[in-house]
């Protein structure tokens, strides 16, 4: 009786593995990179009034983790499609596979090569990144704060310090190659 039970379990596991493999094969075969490229470009224009250009292909791999690779990315300044805000020669984003089954997104690693970005702040304290990080209203409130709570200095995270003075600031920086950076295993629920 135990051999029969063991055989049924083995067939069940094999059947599930075949279904998962068929699902992955269907996903890879039906992946239309141009469709997603167009969605990203349209979303950036609609939500942030910025022009996103992707000169290279969008590639997908699924094993050992789902990874999307893009190349030749360029993003314009808000409302100025001819002024470059940032560019990335190559970028990759990988997510873990198993958490997706429970509707969680866990970013496993991020890689970027040839990163170039321009950070600017005007005399009123508005930064060219405020629309991307959702801080447009907050930064204006801090810049107009007369109690001194909004003054001080900060860091952009790239070894670049800024001060909250009222003089205009424009900084350009670039990185040749950024190593693959593991992201802590914090998950974002959907």
C-alpha positions as CSV (number, residue, x, y, z in Angstrom):
1,X,0.0,0.0,0.0
2,X,2.9,2.4,0.8
3,X,4.4,1.9,-2.7
4,X,1.1,2.9,-4.3
5,X,0.9,6.0,-2.1
6,X,4.5,7.0,-3.0
7,X,3.9,6.5,-6.7
8,X,0.8,8.8,-6.6
9,X,2.8,11.5,-4.8
10,X,5.6,11.3,-7.3
11,X,3.2,11.5,-10.2
12,X,1.5,14.5,-8.5
13,X,4.8,16.3,-8.0
14,X,5.8,15.5,-11.6
15,X,2.5,16.8,-12.9
16,X,2.8,20.1,-11.0
17,X,6.4,20.5,-12.3
18,X,5.2,20.0,-15.9
19,X,2.5,22.6,-15.5
20,X,4.9,25.1,-14.0
21,X,7.4,24.5,-16.8
22,X,4.6,24.9,-19.4
23,X,3.5,28.1,-17.8
24,X,7.0,29.5,-17.8
25,X,7.5,28.5,-21.4
26,X,4.2,30.1,-22.4
27,X,5.2,33.4,-20.6
28,X,8.6,33.6,-22.3
29,X,7.2,32.7,-25.7
30,X,4.4,35.3,-25.5
31,X,6.5,38.1,-23.9
32,X,6.3,41.1,-26.2
33,X,9.0,43.5,-25.2
34,X,7.8,46.2,-27.6
35,X,4.4,46.3,-25.9
36,X,5.9,46.9,-22.5
37,X,8.4,49.4,-23.8
38,X,5.5,51.4,-25.2
39,X,3.6,51.2,-22.0
40,X,6.6,52.5,-20.0
41,X,7.2,55.3,-22.5
42,X,3.5,56.4,-22.5
43,X,3.2,56.1,-18.7
44,X,6.3,58.4,-18.1
45,X,4.9,61.0,-20.6
46,X,1.4,60.9,-19.1
47,X,2.3,60.8,-15.4
48,X,5.5,62.9,-15.3
49,X,5.6,64.9,-18.6
50,X,9.0,63.4,-19.4
51,X,10.2,61.7,-22.5
52,X,11.6,58.2,-22.0
53,X,13.6,56.6,-24.8
54,X,14.8,53.0,-25.0
55,X,17.2,52.6,-27.8
56,X,18.2,49.0,-27.0
57,X,16.2,45.8,-26.7
58,X,14.2,44.7,-23.6
59,X,15.3,41.2,-22.7
60,X,13.7,38.8,-20.3
61,X,15.1,35.7,-18.5
62,X,13.2,33.6,-16.0
63,X,15.7,31.2,-14.4
64,X,17.1,31.2,-11.7
65,X,15.0,34.4,-11.2
66,X,12.9,36.7,-13.3
67,X,15.2,39.4,-14.7
68,X,14.5,42.2,-17.1
69,X,17.5,43.9,-19.0
70,X,17.3,47.1,-20.9
71,X,19.9,49.2,-22.7
72,X,20.1,52.7,-24.1
73,X,17.7,54.4,-21.6
74,X,17.3,58.2,-21.7
75,X,15.0,60.3,-19.7
76,X,14.3,64.0,-20.3
77,X,13.7,66.9,-18.0
78,X,10.1,67.6,-17.0
79,X,8.4,69.4,-19.9
80,X,11.6,69.7,-21.9
81,X,11.9,66.6,-24.2
82,X,15.2,67.8,-25.7
83,X,17.0,68.3,-22.3
84,X,18.5,65.1,-20.9
85,X,17.9,64.4,-17.2
86,X,19.4,60.9,-17.0
87,X,20.8,58.1,-19.1
88,X,21.8,54.6,-18.5
89,X,23.8,52.5,-20.9
90,X,22.7,49.1,-19.4
91,X,20.3,48.2,-16.6
92,X,18.9,45.0,-15.1
93,X,16.3,44.3,-12.4
94,X,15.8,40.8,-11.0
95,X,13.0,39.7,-8.7
96,X,12.6,36.5,-6.8
97,X,10.2,33.9,-8.3
98,X,8.6,32.3,-5.4
99,X,7.3,35.4,-3.6
100,X,5.4,36.3,-6.8
101,X,3.1,33.3,-6.2
102,X,1.9,35.0,-3.0
103,X,1.5,38.3,-4.7
104,X,4.6,39.9,-3.3
105,X,7.4,41.6,-5.2
106,X,10.9,41.0,-3.8
107,X,13.7,42.7,-5.7
108,X,16.7,40.5,-5.6
109,X,19.3,42.7,-7.4
110,X,19.7,45.8,-9.4
111,X,22.6,46.5,-11.8
112,X,23.4,49.6,-13.9
113,X,26.3,50.5,-16.2
114,X,27.0,53.9,-17.7
115,X,24.8,56.0,-15.4
116,X,24.6,59.7,-16.0
117,X,22.2,62.1,-14.2
118,X,21.8,65.8,-13.7
119,X,20.6,67.1,-10.4
120,X,19.4,70.7,-10.3
121,X,17.6,73.0,-7.8
122,X,16.3,76.5,-8.6
123,X,16.2,79.6,-6.3
124,X,12.9,78.5,-4.8
125,X,14.2,75.1,-3.8
126,X,12.4,73.1,-6.5
127,X,14.5,70.2,-7.6
128,X,14.3,68.5,-11.0
129,X,13.6,65.2,-9.3
130,X,10.6,66.3,-7.2
131,X,8.0,65.0,-9.7
132,X,9.7,61.6,-9.7
133,X,10.0,61.1,-6.0
134,X,6.6,62.7,-5.1
135,X,8.2,65.5,-3.1
136,X,7.1,68.5,-5.2
137,X,4.8,70.0,-2.6
138,X,6.9,68.9,0.4
139,X,10.2,70.5,-0.9
140,X,8.4,73.7,-1.8
141,X,6.9,73.9,1.7
142,X,10.4,73.3,3.3
143,X,12.0,75.9,1.0
144,X,9.4,78.4,2.1
145,X,9.6,77.5,5.8
146,X,10.7,80.5,7.8
147,X,11.2,78.7,11.1
148,X,14.5,77.1,9.9
149,X,13.1,73.6,10.0
150,X,13.5,73.2,6.3
151,X,17.1,74.5,6.2
152,X,20.2,72.5,6.5
153,X,22.1,70.2,4.3
154,X,21.5,66.8,2.9
155,X,23.1,64.1,0.8
156,X,21.9,62.7,-2.5
157,X,23.3,59.2,-1.7
158,X,25.9,59.5,-4.4
159,X,28.6,61.2,-2.3
160,X,27.2,64.5,-3.4
161,X,26.1,67.0,-0.7
162,X,23.6,69.8,-1.2
163,X,22.6,72.7,1.0
164,X,19.2,74.2,1.3
165,X,20.2,77.7,0.5
166,X,18.2,79.8,-1.9
167,X,20.9,80.0,-4.6
168,X,20.3,77.9,-7.7
169,X,22.2,74.6,-7.8
170,X,23.0,72.4,-10.8
171,X,25.2,69.4,-10.5
172,X,26.0,66.8,-13.1
173,X,27.4,63.4,-12.2
174,X,28.0,60.1,-13.8
175,X,29.2,56.6,-13.0
176,X,31.1,54.4,-15.4
177,X,30.0,51.0,-13.9
178,X,27.9,50.3,-10.9
179,X,28.3,46.8,-9.4
180,X,25.3,44.6,-8.9
181,X,23.7,45.7,-5.6
182,X,21.8,43.2,-3.5
183,X,18.6,44.7,-2.1
184,X,17.5,43.7,1.4
185,X,14.8,41.1,1.4
186,X,12.0,43.5,2.1
187,X,8.8,42.8,0.2
188,X,6.3,45.2,-1.3
189,X,2.8,43.9,-1.2
190,X,0.5,44.6,-4.1
